[in-house]
Amino acid sequence: MSENPFEKYDLDPLEGAAALTEALRERIEEAETEDVRREIRAAWEALTMHPRRRVELALAAHPETRPRIGAPPRPTHGTALPEPEVLDIVTLPPVAAALGASPAQAEPALPDDPFLRDP
């Protein structure tokens, strides 16, 4: 595990002393042992009591490269759905009616022919 408090405690290097204090206070409250509390307190002192040290640690922290959780994916070109056309929304008559025969007179080539059935 990294010794940089920003990385070790998943802190944002762009935050100020007040936000860092709040985040580390929550961690101290959740700490299980006194040793862990002392370690977090030492990190808090390094980040809030010594501004130069905070800047050095912030510059040494690895930048976050993952997108934020909940951010929508980037749009890609060419993947938009096409606009619906008239034929997409109009119900067409059965083929038998288009051929001039009424559906009752037409004998389907197959009993389950979907083109000759009424909708």
N, C-alpha and C positions, 0 to 999 in steps of 0.2 A: 504494500500500500504506500502511496506517496506521502512524503513528509510535508508537502505544501498544504497548509490548512484549507486553502480554497478547493483543492482537489480532494483532500481527505474527507472534508465535511460537506462536499458538494455545494460550495458557496459561489455566488456570482462575483467575480473580481471587479465588476463595475459598480457594485453596491457601496454605499457609504458606511460610516461607523455605526450609525443608528440601526440600519438594516442588518448589519453583521452581528451586532449585539443581540438583536431580537432572535435571529436564527440560532446563534450559539446558546442563548439562554434556554431556548426550547430543547436543544440537545442536552444541556446540563440537566434539565428537569427529567429527561427520559433516560439519563445515564444510570446504569445498574450498580456500578461500584465507585468508590471514592477515587480510585486511580484514574478512571475514565473522566471523572469530573475535573480532577486536577489538570489532566491533559487538555481538555477542552478550554479550561480557564487560561492555561498558558497560551493556547492558540488565540483566544480572545484578546489577551494582553498584547500579543505580537501584532495583531491586526488593528487594534483600536488605540493603543497607547503610543505606538511608534509609527507615525504616518509614513516615514521613509521606508520602514520595513514592510508595511502594507503594500506600498507601490512595488517594491522589489518582488514580493511574493505574488502580486497580481500579474506582473510582467512575466514571471516564471511559470505561471499556471498555463496549462494547455487550453487553448480556446475551444469553446463548444462548437462542434461541427455538425451535430445532428439537428434536424429541424425540430422546432418546439412541438410537443405533443398537442394534438388537436388542430394543428395548422393544416389547411387543405393542401393537397398535392398541387404541384405546379401544373398549370394548363399546358397541354401539348397541342401543337398545331395539327390540324387534319383529323382530329378525333371527334369533332362536333357531330351531333346527329343531324342528318339531312332534314330539310324542311319537308313536312308531309305534302304529298301531291293529292290531287283530286281522286285519283284511282285508289289511294290508300284509305280513304274514308267513305267511299261510295260503295254500296252493296250492289253487285252486278247480278243481272238475271241469270238463271241457269242456262247452260249451253243449249239444251233442247228448245227452250223458248227463243233463243237467238237464231236457231235453225228453222224456225217457223212451225215446229210441232209443239203441241201443248204437252206439258209434262205427263198428263194422263195417257196420251197416245204413244208417247215414246217408250220403246222397249229398251231398257239399258242393256248394254253389252255384258255387263257384269252386275249382279244384284247390288253390290256395294259401291258402284261407280259414283264418286263424289261430284263429278262434273254434271251429272244428269239429275241430281236431287235438287228439290226446292230448298232454299235456305231456311 
